[in-house]
Amino acid sequence: MSDPLLLFEICDGTAVLTLNRPSARNALSVALQDALIARLREVDQRDDVGAAVLTGAGSAFCAGFDLKEIASGFGGGDGGGRQTELAALIDGLSKPLIGAINGHAITGGFELALACDVLIASSNARFADTHTRVGMVPGWGLSQRLPRLIGTYRAKELSLTGNFIDAERAERWGLVNRVVAPDELLPTCLGLAADMNSCVPEANRESKRLIDEGFARAFGEALACEARDAVAWAKQVSGEMVGERREGILARGRSQSRG
């Protein structure tokens, strides 16, 4: 029996999803997309999961969509619309998704990484947008997300050359949150997920939604939406509930200041 295309496990309230086509550099075949869609839906629905980590098996995070499969016309040439479905599912995910970028994230794999909420990179990670080198253009948000993250000039340098950048430059440019040694990647991501899981789940989901929706709006409009939603949210929260959590926050702050 062949190994599953997507490995899935729950670790203390965190779902870990591992793209498992190492011989194909974890390229997103139709079957792998189907598996990822199914598991992400499960993550969103499970009450015992507060956050998720997405990574790749072997030396690559993801080499993008399976070009051999697309060229053959399998799945309708575009994965039967699965690419759009997968993108919409990740964009609408109510729980934080941490990208553990263990190696190459190329083109569609780069877009998959950018769709995550937080990116932690191994020192082995490399990023490239090679759409124009294969005669394509981005269709999963890269052309809009990348300039907003690293600036228009840098985004154009990457997209109009197809050149690779390493993890250290990605960190300097603000593309990833931090860079860690390869053996520290998953523990770092699981630790970050545990921090997220220790927050009030409903508040975390609402804050993620506010950030994501505000990112797509003009600044003034986003501020107005935040103010409106914050007032509505505050009506659901009692001062007693906030007070009960205050001491825990203070203790956490003291412990982290010593770290």
C-alpha positions, 0 to 999 in steps of 0.5 A: 500500500502506498503512503498517504499523499497528506499526513495528518495528526493532532498534537495537543489541539494543533492539527499538523498537515504534511504534504507527502509527495517528497519524490515530486517535491510535494507538487499539488496533484489533483489527489493531493488537493482533494486530500488537503481540501478534505482535511482543512474542512475537518480542521475548521469543524473540529472543536478539539483543534484550535490551530493548524500547521502546514509543512512538507515532507522531504527537502521541499515545502511545495513545488506548486501545482503538478505541471505534468498533470496539468499538461496532460489535461488530467482533472480538466487542465486546472484540477477541475476547479480545485485550485480555486476551491482550495484557495477559497477554503484557506482564505475562509479558514476560521482557525490560524494556519501556520506555514512551516516552510521546510524547503523550496516554496515555488510558484503555486507552493509560494502562493500556498505559503502566502495564504498561511497566517504566519510563516516560520522558515527553516534555514533551508527554505527558498522562495521563487515565483516562476510563473512567467518562466513557464508562461503563466501568471499568478491566479491565487493571490500572489500578485496582490499579497506579495507587494503588500508584504514586501513592497512593490519593487521587491515583489516585481524583482521576484515575479519578473525574474523568477529568481530565488531568495533564501530564508535569510533574505525572506526574513529581512524583507518581512516575508517570513516571521522568523528563520530557525534551524531545520530541527527547530522548525516543527517544535517552534511552530507547535509552540506558536500554535500552543500559544494561540490555543491558550487564547480565547478561541472565539476571540482568536477567530474574530481577530483573525477575521478582522485582520483578513477582511481589513487587509482587503479594504481601504484603511479608513473603511477597515477602521470603521468596520473594526470599531463597529464589530468591536462594539458588537463583540463587547456586548457579549463579554462581561467585565467579570470574564475579563477580570478573571483572565487578567491575572493570567495575562500579567503572570504571562507577561512577567514570565516572558519578560524574563525569557 
